Amino acid sequence: MRLETERLILHPMTLAELKSAAKDLTLVTRPLGVSLPHIGFWERQGKRRICKVKSGLVAQNPRAWLLSTSWLVIRREGFCMVGEAGLKGPPTERYTVEIGYGAPESCRNRGYMTEAIGALTRFALFQKEYCVERVTALTLPGNIASHRVLEKNRYTRQPSYGKYWLWERVKYPEDKTERGYIL
């Protein structure tokens, strides 16, 4: 299973891949034939922590692995990883899932995350396993690029609390399940 857009492939990591990526991301990307952009030491450490957390979520609820795993964002041209995105588990009682994403600095401001978040948001809203009515995201107030990614994907800013801004995308009747990805 993977999601595909015009320029990207989103590859959901399996539990085994998450465990490998928690040690070294190249253990996952190399067998897939995917090259990595330069990732600094602190970014690499952060990715390892995320993969450890995600592997725990997937192990707890294997049925919801697509809503809990990290998705590698791979540029079709050159087959290079340009980011990572994911949902933070199955829906809450309010039929809500939260999305998160990131890209190495060298891959930012090229529209990759806008395209990837659009596909992952549509997937979350229309996958058949769980009822999802809304997708939320948290951003820091100064992260203008991230705000633009969300705005372009029809997320709206909600009343926020604490140091983060809350964004929400609801399911619209005109949304199409087939557009933007292959199931």
Order of alpha helices (4+ residues) and beta strands (2+ residues): beta-beta-alpha-alpha-alpha-beta-beta-beta-alpha-beta-alpha-beta-beta
